[in-house]
Amino acid sequence: MAEENGTLGRLSEKMDGIASDVQELKSQISSLSSSLERLARIEERHNNHSAALERAFNNIKEMDDRVKSIEVQEPITKLVRGWVIGGVIGVVSMVAISSGTLMFVTSRQPAPTQIIFDPDVANKIPKK
């Protein structure tokens, strides 16, 4: 009987050890589960960031293509801009010269030959 009690005591100790090991395994599995959930969230964020970066690089490539097409047209644009500015300056100069000439011609006294041939002009000149 003493031997039986000793065996039962050792079995009871082993069962208590197994129970504590099972309890420890449960807590480790719970911790592992929460870590796995965090990892899944991090992976989802990573995928979202990866997709956003891909969209950003696609937009940058589109902008780069647009800038290259504008750079190709830049010399032609400079040439046309020079023509337009030259044309505007030419037109403004012609208008200024024309208006100056018109003011000069209309403000002077009529020529003597004009007086002889145009009686209306002759009547407008004051007599001395």
ZABABA-875805 format. One record per residue (C-alpha): residue in one letter; residue number from 1; x, y, z. Coordinates in nm, 4 decimals. Example, Ala and Ser with C-alpha at 12.3 -4.5 7.8 and 13.67 -1.06 7.14 Angstrom:
# residues 2
rest: A&nr: 1&px: 1.2300&py: -0.4500&pz: 0.7800
rest: S&nr: 2&px: 1.3670&py: -0.1060&pz: 0.7140
# end
This chain:
# residues 128
rest: M&nr: 1&px: 0.0000&py: 0.0000&pz: 0.0000
rest: A&nr: 2&px: 0.2835&py: 0.2363&pz: 0.0706
rest: E&nr: 3&px: 0.4179&py: 0.1582&pz: -0.2670
rest: E&nr: 4&px: 0.0791&py: 0.2297&pz: -0.4182
rest: N&nr: 5&px: 0.0618&py: 0.5671&pz: -0.2380
rest: G&nr: 6&px: 0.4110&py: 0.6550&pz: -0.3667
rest: T&nr: 7&px: 0.3105&py: 0.5691&pz: -0.7217
rest: L&nr: 8&px: -0.0090&py: 0.7675&pz: -0.6865
rest: G&nr: 9&px: 0.1878&py: 1.0640&pz: -0.5502
rest: R&nr: 10&px: 0.4308&py: 1.0522&pz: -0.8440
rest: L&nr: 11&px: 0.1411&py: 1.0222&pz: -1.0885
rest: S&nr: 12&px: -0.0304&py: 1.3149&pz: -0.9200
rest: E&nr: 13&px: 0.2870&py: 1.5247&pz: -0.9469
rest: K&nr: 14&px: 0.3254&py: 1.4324&pz: -1.3128
rest: M&nr: 15&px: -0.0405&py: 1.5182&pz: -1.3794
rest: D&nr: 16&px: 0.0070&py: 1.8552&pz: -1.2085
rest: G&nr: 17&px: 0.3167&py: 1.9162&pz: -1.4265
rest: I&nr: 18&px: 0.1270&py: 1.8204&pz: -1.7403
rest: A&nr: 19&px: -0.1614&py: 2.0489&pz: -1.6377
rest: S&nr: 20&px: 0.0767&py: 2.3437&pz: -1.5896
rest: D&nr: 21&px: 0.2430&py: 2.2657&pz: -1.9262
rest: V&nr: 22&px: -0.0998&py: 2.2600&pz: -2.0936
rest: Q&nr: 23&px: -0.1875&py: 2.5926&pz: -1.9279
rest: E&nr: 24&px: 0.1427&py: 2.7399&pz: -2.0501
rest: L&nr: 25&px: 0.0716&py: 2.6098&pz: -2.4014
rest: K&nr: 26&px: -0.2719&py: 2.7749&pz: -2.3923
rest: S&nr: 27&px: -0.1205&py: 3.1133&pz: -2.3034
rest: Q&nr: 28&px: 0.1477&py: 3.0752&pz: -2.5723
rest: I&nr: 29&px: -0.1163&py: 2.9844&pz: -2.8336
rest: S&nr: 30&px: -0.3203&py: 3.2904&pz: -2.7291
rest: S&nr: 31&px: -0.0123&py: 3.5118&pz: -2.7649
rest: L&nr: 32&px: 0.0671&py: 3.3528&pz: -3.1008
rest: S&nr: 33&px: -0.2887&py: 3.4177&pz: -3.2172
rest: S&nr: 34&px: -0.2721&py: 3.7889&pz: -3.1328
rest: S&nr: 35&px: 0.0685&py: 3.8156&pz: -3.3021
rest: L&nr: 36&px: -0.0742&py: 3.6491&pz: -3.6115
rest: E&nr: 37&px: -0.3631&py: 3.8993&pz: -3.6176
rest: R&nr: 38&px: -0.1147&py: 4.1895&pz: -3.5927
rest: L&nr: 39&px: 0.0905&py: 4.0379&pz: -3.8732
rest: A&nr: 40&px: -0.2192&py: 4.0128&pz: -4.0939
rest: R&nr: 41&px: -0.2986&py: 4.3829&pz: -4.0309
rest: I&nr: 42&px: 0.0593&py: 4.4818&pz: -4.1090
rest: E&nr: 43&px: 0.0517&py: 4.2781&pz: -4.4296
rest: E&nr: 44&px: -0.2724&py: 4.4489&pz: -4.5347
rest: R&nr: 45&px: -0.1180&py: 4.7930&pz: -4.4717
rest: H&nr: 46&px: 0.1895&py: 4.6901&pz: -4.6654
rest: N&nr: 47&px: -0.0259&py: 4.5862&pz: -4.9615
rest: N&nr: 48&px: -0.2139&py: 4.9182&pz: -4.9472
rest: H&nr: 49&px: 0.1125&py: 5.1149&pz: -4.9381
rest: S&nr: 50&px: 0.2522&py: 4.9081&pz: -5.2225
rest: A&nr: 51&px: -0.0544&py: 4.9828&pz: -5.4371
rest: A&nr: 52&px: -0.0338&py: 5.3533&pz: -5.3502
rest: L&nr: 53&px: 0.3339&py: 5.3647&pz: -5.4460
rest: E&nr: 54&px: 0.2577&py: 5.1946&pz: -5.7754
rest: R&nr: 55&px: -0.0125&py: 5.4527&pz: -5.8514
rest: A&nr: 56&px: 0.2243&py: 5.7353&pz: -5.7580
rest: F&nr: 57&px: 0.4989&py: 5.6044&pz: -5.9847
rest: N&nr: 58&px: 0.2500&py: 5.5649&pz: -6.2704
rest: N&nr: 59&px: 0.1429&py: 5.9282&pz: -6.2222
rest: I&nr: 60&px: 0.5073&py: 6.0373&pz: -6.2169
rest: K&nr: 61&px: 0.5703&py: 5.8488&pz: -6.5420
rest: E&nr: 62&px: 0.2680&py: 6.0154&pz: -6.7051
rest: M&nr: 63&px: 0.3906&py: 6.3584&pz: -6.5917
rest: D&nr: 64&px: 0.7393&py: 6.2791&pz: -6.7188
rest: D&nr: 65&px: 0.5953&py: 6.1900&pz: -7.0606
rest: R&nr: 66&px: 0.3983&py: 6.5162&pz: -7.0667
rest: V&nr: 67&px: 0.7051&py: 6.7200&pz: -6.9721
rest: K&nr: 68&px: 0.9094&py: 6.5492&pz: -7.2451
rest: S&nr: 69&px: 0.6460&py: 6.6342&pz: -7.5074
rest: I&nr: 70&px: 0.6435&py: 6.9976&pz: -7.3890
rest: E&nr: 71&px: 1.0241&py: 7.0093&pz: -7.3988
rest: V&nr: 72&px: 1.0166&py: 6.8913&pz: -7.7598
rest: Q&nr: 73&px: 0.7779&py: 7.1765&pz: -7.8508
rest: E&nr: 74&px: 0.9692&py: 7.4444&pz: -7.6542
rest: P&nr: 75&px: 1.1994&py: 7.5660&pz: -7.9400
rest: I&nr: 76&px: 0.9018&py: 7.6094&pz: -8.1717
rest: T&nr: 77&px: 0.7118&py: 7.7944&pz: -7.8997
rest: K&nr: 78&px: 1.0051&py: 8.0334&pz: -7.8465
rest: L&nr: 79&px: 1.0239&py: 8.1033&pz: -8.2211
rest: V&nr: 80&px: 0.6505&py: 8.1724&pz: -8.2506
rest: R&nr: 81&px: 0.6568&py: 8.3879&pz: -7.9382
rest: G&nr: 82&px: 0.9345&py: 8.5976&pz: -8.0951
rest: W&nr: 83&px: 0.7277&py: 8.6400&pz: -8.4104
rest: V&nr: 84&px: 0.4191&py: 8.7439&pz: -8.2141
rest: I&nr: 85&px: 0.6108&py: 8.9958&pz: -8.0029
rest: G&nr: 86&px: 0.7767&py: 9.1369&pz: -8.3180
rest: G&nr: 87&px: 0.4379&py: 9.1649&pz: -8.4890
rest: V&nr: 88&px: 0.2827&py: 9.3449&pz: -8.1931
rest: I&nr: 89&px: 0.5748&py: 9.5877&pz: -8.1745
rest: G&nr: 90&px: 0.5468&py: 9.6468&pz: -8.5506
rest: V&nr: 91&px: 0.1739&py: 9.7182&pz: -8.5343
rest: V&nr: 92&px: 0.2127&py: 9.9508&pz: -8.2356
rest: S&nr: 93&px: 0.4953&py: 10.1342&pz: -8.4148
rest: M&nr: 94&px: 0.2883&py: 10.1749&pz: -8.7309
rest: V&nr: 95&px: -0.0079&py: 10.3082&pz: -8.5323
rest: A&nr: 96&px: 0.2170&py: 10.5537&pz: -8.3459
rest: I&nr: 97&px: 0.3843&py: 10.6777&pz: -8.6658
rest: S&nr: 98&px: 0.0495&py: 10.7063&pz: -8.8441
rest: S&nr: 99&px: -0.1132&py: 10.8999&pz: -8.5613
rest: G&nr: 100&px: 0.1912&py: 11.1266&pz: -8.5291
rest: T&nr: 101&px: 0.1918&py: 11.1961&pz: -8.9014
rest: L&nr: 102&px: -0.1821&py: 11.2597&pz: -8.9004
rest: M&nr: 103&px: -0.1516&py: 11.5049&pz: -8.6106
rest: F&nr: 104&px: 0.1381&py: 11.6847&pz: -8.7801
rest: V&nr: 105&px: -0.0386&py: 11.7125&pz: -9.1161
rest: T&nr: 106&px: -0.3695&py: 11.8352&pz: -8.9705
rest: S&nr: 107&px: -0.2137&py: 12.0927&pz: -8.7381
rest: R&nr: 108&px: -0.0054&py: 12.2911&pz: -8.9917
rest: Q&nr: 109&px: -0.1211&py: 12.5793&pz: -9.2072
rest: P&nr: 110&px: -0.2375&py: 12.4967&pz: -9.5600
rest: A&nr: 111&px: 0.0145&py: 12.5330&pz: -9.8398
rest: P&nr: 112&px: -0.0180&py: 12.8375&pz: -10.0688
rest: T&nr: 113&px: -0.1091&py: 12.6213&pz: -10.3665
rest: Q&nr: 114&px: -0.3937&py: 12.4724&pz: -10.1663
rest: I&nr: 115&px: -0.5283&py: 12.8191&pz: -10.0969
rest: I&nr: 116&px: -0.5346&py: 12.9037&pz: -10.4633
rest: F&nr: 117&px: -0.7189&py: 12.5920&pz: -10.5721
rest: D&nr: 118&px: -0.9521&py: 12.5388&pz: -10.2795
rest: P&nr: 119&px: -1.1822&py: 12.8325&pz: -10.2079
rest: D&nr: 120&px: -1.3040&py: 12.6843&pz: -9.8751
rest: V&nr: 121&px: -0.9512&py: 12.6882&pz: -9.7410
rest: A&nr: 122&px: -0.8944&py: 13.0397&pz: -9.8700
rest: N&nr: 123&px: -1.2005&py: 13.1663&pz: -9.6776
rest: K&nr: 124&px: -1.0726&py: 13.0171&pz: -9.3498
rest: I&nr: 125&px: -0.7396&py: 13.2021&pz: -9.3519
rest: P&nr: 126&px: -0.7555&py: 13.5281&pz: -9.1557
rest: K&nr: 127&px: -0.6795&py: 13.8376&pz: -9.3574
rest: K&nr: 128&px: -0.4142&py: 14.0786&pz: -9.2399
# end
